[in-house]
Amino acid sequence: MGARIAITGASGQYGSIVADALVAQGRAADLILITRSPVKLADRAAQGCAVRYGDYDKPETLVTALAGADKLLLISGTRVGARVVQHRAAIDGAVAAGVGHVLYTSFIGIDDPANPAEVRHDHIETERLIRASGLGFTMLRDAHYADSMILMAGPGVMASGAWVSNAGEGLEAMVWREDCALCAVAALTGDGHEGQVYDITGPALESFAQVTATMAEVTGIPLTYRSVDDATQYAMFDAMGIPRRPVDDQFVGGIPWNSDDMVTFGRAIREGFLAICSNDVERLLGRPPRSTREMIEDNVEFLRAAARPAG
């Protein structure tokens, strides 16, 4: 048996990709999958993984869940603004359980205190706690997921014919969630990653206007990009019924976001804080990261279908 790897949030999308890859490598017996809902991971137990109950909001459960783990992949929680307390529980649990190395799914651009993205505080504070814990660490600073924009926001863009955003002409290098998760697998299973901070980004900086133009080109459906100010963006989300603050397990039109998060995110892009593009994905995976265009091409029929009137 190799090093035992614990994964928090193991039933989520990111955790599922990591678990799939490690099981495919024959590492099922090395995996400790931690979840609030073990029943969701019954299939993993059948594959030979250890499935354990653990809840960020019940710190005492995490020490037990992490028993025997050598490494912990700490996948950040979904409750923006409340994650530091949750992550502290996992870090303290890892220390108490004797875990040696924590890998954390952080976020790009968080070193600059002027970055207005609400998510910055959660991630920079979690990184600080990990460093202060004395544990070995690897920070996987993921860029904005292309999946979120193309697969979750994309249908609304296609249906309305317009991408409306407060990101202005700001640039970012959106990255596939799968590429992020596979980078985590590489860092979990390879050598030389302790003490490293990786910027996990897509291959090129682009604006939402450029992404909109690519969607129009690939789908063959005319789309426009409309830049709005923060107040207008808030009003749009309010009208859609999206909460300003995060609500656990609440989805509006299939989207689990909250507007404080999204509007500050757009502002961070507009003001240049997320204009980061690195070659770390290629260093970790031995191939370039996949592009936003490739995601649009891979989902072209899904996007075209969203543009067709119902009925």
ChimeraX attribute file (.defattr): number of C-alpha atoms within 10 A of each C-alpha:
attribute: neighborCount
match mode: 1-to-1
recipient: residues
	/A:1	7
	/A:2	10
	/A:3	14
	/A:4	19
	/A:5	26
	/A:6	28
	/A:7	24
	/A:8	27
	/A:9	24
	/A:10	28
	/A:11	21
	/A:12	12
	/A:13	13
	/A:14	19
	/A:15	21
	/A:16	19
	/A:17	21
	/A:18	23
	/A:19	26
	/A:20	14
	/A:21	17
	/A:22	21
	/A:23	18
	/A:24	10
	/A:25	9
	/A:26	10
	/A:27	19
	/A:28	24
	/A:29	17
	/A:30	20
	/A:31	24
	/A:32	28
	/A:33	29
	/A:34	25
	/A:35	23
	/A:36	18
	/A:37	16
	/A:38	18
	/A:39	13
	/A:40	13
	/A:41	20
	/A:42	13
	/A:43	12
	/A:44	23
	/A:45	18
	/A:46	11
	/A:47	12
	/A:48	16
	/A:49	20
	/A:50	19
	/A:51	25
	/A:52	23
	/A:53	17
	/A:54	24
	/A:55	20
	/A:56	21
	/A:57	15
	/A:58	12
	/A:59	19
	/A:60	15
	/A:61	19
	/A:62	26
	/A:63	20
	/A:64	16
	/A:65	25
	/A:66	30
	/A:67	17
	/A:68	16
	/A:69	21
	/A:70	19
	/A:71	26
	/A:72	24
	/A:73	25
	/A:74	22
	/A:75	21
	/A:76	20
	/A:77	17
	/A:78	15
	/A:79	18
	/A:80	22
	/A:81	18
	/A:82	13
	/A:83	21
	/A:84	21
	/A:85	16
	/A:86	18
	/A:87	26
	/A:88	18
	/A:89	20
	/A:90	29
	/A:91	24
	/A:92	17
	/A:93	22
	/A:94	28
	/A:95	18
	/A:96	14
	/A:97	18
	/A:98	16
	/A:99	22
	/A:100	15
	/A:101	24
	/A:102	26
	/A:103	26
	/A:104	24
	/A:105	23
	/A:106	27
	/A:107	23
	/A:108	22
	/A:109	21
	/A:110	21
	/A:111	12
	/A:112	10
	/A:113	11
	/A:114	11
	/A:115	21
	/A:116	20
	/A:117	22
	/A:118	17
	/A:119	21
	/A:120	25
	/A:121	19
	/A:122	22
	/A:123	26
	/A:124	20
	/A:125	17
	/A:126	23
	/A:127	20
	/A:128	10
	/A:129	17
	/A:130	25
	/A:131	15
	/A:132	9
	/A:133	15
	/A:134	11
	/A:135	21
	/A:136	17
	/A:137	23
	/A:138	26
	/A:139	25
	/A:140	24
	/A:141	20
	/A:142	25
	/A:143	25
	/A:144	21
	/A:145	20
	/A:146	23
	/A:147	18
	/A:148	16
	/A:149	16
	/A:150	21
	/A:151	16
	/A:152	15
	/A:153	16
	/A:154	22
	/A:155	18
	/A:156	17
	/A:157	22
	/A:158	24
	/A:159	17
	/A:160	14
	/A:161	17
	/A:162	16
	/A:163	20
	/A:164	21
	/A:165	23
	/A:166	25
	/A:167	28
	/A:168	20
	/A:169	17
	/A:170	21
	/A:171	24
	/A:172	25
	/A:173	23
	/A:174	30
	/A:175	27
	/A:176	24
	/A:177	21
	/A:178	18
	/A:179	24
	/A:180	25
	/A:181	24
	/A:182	22
	/A:183	23
	/A:184	27
	/A:185	19
	/A:186	18
	/A:187	22
	/A:188	22
	/A:189	14
	/A:190	11
	/A:191	8
	/A:192	8
	/A:193	19
	/A:194	17
	/A:195	14
	/A:196	14
	/A:197	16
	/A:198	23
	/A:199	22
	/A:200	35
	/A:201	33
	/A:202	31
	/A:203	19
	/A:204	18
	/A:205	17
	/A:206	17
	/A:207	19
	/A:208	23
	/A:209	22
	/A:210	14
	/A:211	18
	/A:212	24
	/A:213	18
	/A:214	17
	/A:215	26
	/A:216	18
	/A:217	14
	/A:218	17
	/A:219	21
	/A:220	11
	/A:221	14
	/A:222	13
	/A:223	21
	/A:224	16
	/A:225	18
	/A:226	15
	/A:227	17
	/A:228	13
	/A:229	15
	/A:230	17
	/A:231	10
	/A:232	15
	/A:233	20
	/A:234	19
	/A:235	12
	/A:236	15
	/A:237	19
	/A:238	14
	/A:239	10
	/A:240	11
	/A:241	14
	/A:242	22
	/A:243	19
	/A:244	16
	/A:245	14
	/A:246	19
	/A:247	15
	/A:248	11
	/A:249	9
	/A:250	14
	/A:251	14
	/A:252	13
	/A:253	12
	/A:254	9
	/A:255	12
	/A:256	16
	/A:257	24
	/A:258	22
	/A:259	20
	/A:260	20
	/A:261	18
	/A:262	22
	/A:263	25
	/A:264	20
	/A:265	23
	/A:266	21
	/A:267	22
	/A:268	25
	/A:269	24
	/A:270	20
	/A:271	18
	/A:272	16
	/A:273	22
	/A:274	26
	/A:275	22
	/A:276	19
	/A:277	20
	/A:278	17
	/A:279	16
	/A:280	20
	/A:281	24
	/A:282	17
	/A:283	13
	/A:284	20
	/A:285	16
	/A:286	9
	/A:287	11
	/A:288	15
	/A:289	23
	/A:290	19
	/A:291	18
	/A:292	25
	/A:293	16
	/A:294	12
	/A:295	17
	/A:296	24
	/A:297	16
	/A:298	11
	/A:299	15
	/A:300	16
	/A:301	12
	/A:302	15
	/A:303	24
	/A:304	18
	/A:305	14
	/A:306	17
	/A:307	19
	/A:308	10
	/A:309	7
	/A:310	7
	/A:311	3
